[in-house]
Amino acid sequence: MNNISLTVKIERAISELRRGGKLVISDNSTGYSVLLVASELIHDNTINELSKLALSRPNIILSQTRCRALGIRDVSEPCSILINNKWSKDDILSLCMPLAGHKIPQINGLLPESNKGIVSSCILLLRQSRLLPSGLMAIISNISIEKISKWAFDNNLININVSDIRSYEEINASNLTMAVKAKVPISYTENCEIIIFRPRDGGNEHFCLVFGKNRSLKNDHALIRIHSQCITGDVLESLKCDCGQQLKQSIKMMAEADEGVLIYLAQEGRDIGLLNKLRAYALQENGMDTVEANEDLGFNDDERLYFPAKEILTQLNIKNVDLITNNPKKVQHLINLGINVNKRIPIKINPNKFNKKYLETKSNKSGHIL
C-alpha cells in the first residue's frame, strides 16, 4: 500500500470512529483481529452489537494514564477491563471519563492480555481521532486473519492494520505539500507572507508566516517559532493560558527583525482537540491544574508531535534554527527529528490572576523555563 492510500484509509477510520462507528483492527504479527468503538460514543445496545458480530464479549480498554487516574497504579501500558453484566451505560462512561454525579463502578482486576500490541494501537488510534483514549474492544473469534479483510468488507466495516496506525502520523506529515502562497500585511508589518501546507490525502492543513521584506530565509540560523493552535488563546484572547501572548510576541519579534518563520500547527490543546481541552477546563474549575486535568481524561501532559514542523522546515530548506520557545522538550523533539537548534530564545509572559496557576504548572510539572 502506498503512503497516500494508507493515510486515506486511516482518515476514513478516524471519521468512522468519530461518528460512533465500528472498526476492524488487525495485527498480522499475532493473528488477532478486534472490533473497536469509542467508549464516549456508545449507545444502549453497543455491547450486544459487538458481542453478536465478534462472537465474544467486549472489554473496556483504557490508556495507561486513565488507569492510573482510576487508582490502578501498577500498569505500564494500556489495560483491558472485563465489563460487568450489571453495569449501565453510565458505569462504562464513568470509566472512560469523569462523569459528574456518577460513582465509578468497582473494577474486579485487569484482564491478562496476550494481544497488548493491538490494545496499544487501538488507544493510539483513538487519540489520533481526538477522542478520549478509551474504547470497547471485542476479539473477533470466528474469522482467521487471512479472511478478515473479506469479512470486514462483507459487513461494511473498515479494516486497518496496527502497523498502519503506528506509522500514520509520520507518513501523513511526509505527504504535506506547499499548496499556496499569499502576501498578507498584518498590524506588525506589511512584509508577511502566508504559506499553506496541505497533505495530499486531504488531512489537516498547517501554515506558516514568513517575515521579511525580501523573505530570504537563512538556512544557517533561521529565527523560528513553532506554535500549536489554541483557539481560546489565539483567537478569543483567553486569560487562562499564555498562548495568545506568546503568538503575538513571536510575531512582533520576527517583524522587528524583518526575518523569521512562524509555523502554526493544527494541534489544538496540546493535540487532544478543542472538545477535550474544554473538558479539561471544566475539571480545572474544580481545582485541578492543567496536567492533572489532562491525565484525569487519560491523556499525557503533552500529546504533540512535530513531524509536520520538520517537513515544513525541510521544504523551506531550513536545517539550523534559533527557536523561540520556553519549552526545552520542544527543542529536544526537533533535535530528535534532525533539526539543529542553535539556541533557544525565551519569551517573557507576565502572569494574570487567571493563568498564574497554569504558568506555575508549566514550570513545575512540564519543565518550561519561564
ChimeraX attribute file (.defattr): number of C-alpha atoms within 10 A of each C-alpha:
attribute: neighborCount
match mode: 1-to-1
recipient: residues
	/A:1	7
	/A:2	6
	/A:3	17
	/A:4	17
	/A:5	11
	/A:6	19
	/A:7	26
	/A:8	17
	/A:9	19
	/A:10	24
	/A:11	19
	/A:12	12
	/A:13	23
	/A:14	20
	/A:15	13
	/A:16	18
	/A:17	22
	/A:18	18
	/A:19	11
	/A:20	17
	/A:21	17
	/A:22	24
	/A:23	23
	/A:24	25
	/A:25	29
	/A:26	26
	/A:27	18
	/A:28	13
	/A:29	10
	/A:30	12
	/A:31	12
	/A:32	20
	/A:33	28
	/A:34	25
	/A:35	25
	/A:36	28
	/A:37	28
	/A:38	29
	/A:39	28
	/A:40	22
	/A:41	17
	/A:42	18
	/A:43	10
	/A:44	10
	/A:45	9
	/A:46	18
	/A:47	20
	/A:48	14
	/A:49	14
	/A:50	23
	/A:51	17
	/A:52	11
	/A:53	16
	/A:54	21
	/A:55	16
	/A:56	18
	/A:57	19
	/A:58	27
	/A:59	20
	/A:60	23
	/A:61	30
	/A:62	27
	/A:63	31
	/A:64	23
	/A:65	24
	/A:66	26
	/A:67	25
	/A:68	17
	/A:69	19
	/A:70	17
	/A:71	8
	/A:72	15
	/A:73	11
	/A:74	9
	/A:75	13
	/A:76	11
	/A:77	15
	/A:78	22
	/A:79	25
	/A:80	24
	/A:81	19
	/A:82	15
	/A:83	18
	/A:84	14
	/A:85	7
	/A:86	8
	/A:87	11
	/A:88	13
	/A:89	16
	/A:90	17
	/A:91	18
	/A:92	20
	/A:93	20
	/A:94	20
	/A:95	26
	/A:96	27
	/A:97	21
	/A:98	19
	/A:99	13
	/A:100	7
	/A:101	7
	/A:102	11
	/A:103	12
	/A:104	17
	/A:105	15
	/A:106	10
	/A:107	13
	/A:108	10
	/A:109	10
	/A:110	13
	/A:111	13
	/A:112	10
	/A:113	11
	/A:114	10
	/A:115	14
	/A:116	14
	/A:117	16
	/A:118	22
	/A:119	25
	/A:120	21
	/A:121	21
	/A:122	32
	/A:123	24
	/A:124	19
	/A:125	24
	/A:126	23
	/A:127	21
	/A:128	21
	/A:129	21
	/A:130	19
	/A:131	22
	/A:132	26
	/A:133	30
	/A:134	30
	/A:135	30
	/A:136	28
	/A:137	32
	/A:138	24
	/A:139	24
	/A:140	24
	/A:141	13
	/A:142	12
	/A:143	17
	/A:144	13
	/A:145	17
	/A:146	10
	/A:147	9
	/A:148	21
	/A:149	17
	/A:150	13
	/A:151	16
	/A:152	18
	/A:153	12
	/A:154	9
	/A:155	9
	/A:156	11
	/A:157	18
	/A:158	18
	/A:159	22
	/A:160	20
	/A:161	17
	/A:162	22
	/A:163	14
	/A:164	20
	/A:165	20
	/A:166	15
	/A:167	13
	/A:168	21
	/A:169	17
	/A:170	14
	/A:171	18
	/A:172	24
	/A:173	24
	/A:174	18
	/A:175	19
	/A:176	23
	/A:177	16
	/A:178	16
	/A:179	13
	/A:180	11
	/A:181	15
	/A:182	11
	/A:183	14
	/A:184	14
	/A:185	12
	/A:186	12
	/A:187	9
	/A:188	14
	/A:189	17
	/A:190	14
	/A:191	18
	/A:192	25
	/A:193	19
	/A:194	19
	/A:195	18
	/A:196	18
	/A:197	22
	/A:198	19
	/A:199	21
	/A:200	18
	/A:201	17
	/A:202	14
	/A:203	15
	/A:204	14
	/A:205	16
	/A:206	23
	/A:207	22
	/A:208	22
	/A:209	21
	/A:210	28
	/A:211	27
	/A:212	20
	/A:213	14
	/A:214	11
	/A:215	15
	/A:216	11
	/A:217	18
	/A:218	16
	/A:219	15
	/A:220	14
	/A:221	18
	/A:222	20
	/A:223	26
	/A:224	25
	/A:225	24
	/A:226	19
	/A:227	21
	/A:228	21
	/A:229	23
	/A:230	27
	/A:231	15
	/A:232	19
	/A:233	18
	/A:234	18
	/A:235	11
	/A:236	10
	/A:237	15
	/A:238	17
	/A:239	17
	/A:240	18
	/A:241	22
	/A:242	22
	/A:243	22
	/A:244	21
	/A:245	19
	/A:246	22
	/A:247	22
	/A:248	13
	/A:249	16
	/A:250	25
	/A:251	24
	/A:252	15
	/A:253	17
	/A:254	24
	/A:255	22
	/A:256	14
	/A:257	12
	/A:258	17
	/A:259	22
	/A:260	28
	/A:261	27
	/A:262	21
	/A:263	22
	/A:264	21
	/A:265	22
	/A:266	18
	/A:267	21
	/A:268	19
	/A:269	22
	/A:270	19
	/A:271	22
	/A:272	25
	/A:273	20
	/A:274	18
	/A:275	14
	/A:276	20
	/A:277	21
	/A:278	13
	/A:279	15
	/A:280	23
	/A:281	17
	/A:282	13
	/A:283	19
	/A:284	17
	/A:285	10
	/A:286	9
	/A:287	10
	/A:288	16
	/A:289	20
	/A:290	23
	/A:291	19
	/A:292	20
	/A:293	26
	/A:294	27
	/A:295	20
	/A:296	22
	/A:297	25
	/A:298	25
	/A:299	22
	/A:300	19
	/A:301	18
	/A:302	14
	/A:303	14
	/A:304	17
	/A:305	17
	/A:306	19
	/A:307	17
	/A:308	26
	/A:309	22
	/A:310	21
	/A:311	20
	/A:312	23
	/A:313	20
	/A:314	13
	/A:315	12
	/A:316	14
	/A:317	13
	/A:318	20
	/A:319	17
	/A:320	21
	/A:321	24
	/A:322	19
	/A:323	24
	/A:324	22
	/A:325	24
	/A:326	20
	/A:327	18
	/A:328	13
	/A:329	13
	/A:330	18
	/A:331	20
	/A:332	14
	/A:333	16
	/A:334	19
	/A:335	14
	/A:336	11
	/A:337	13
	/A:338	12
	/A:339	19
	/A:340	19
	/A:341	18
	/A:342	15
	/A:343	15
	/A:344	18
	/A:345	14
	/A:346	15
	/A:347	17
	/A:348	13
	/A:349	13
	/A:350	11
	/A:351	16
	/A:352	13
	/A:353	9
	/A:354	12
	/A:355	16
	/A:356	16
	/A:357	17
	/A:358	19
	/A:359	24
	/A:360	16
	/A:361	17
	/A:362	20
	/A:363	15
	/A:364	11
	/A:365	14
	/A:366	17
	/A:367	14
	/A:368	17
	/A:369	15
	/A:370	15
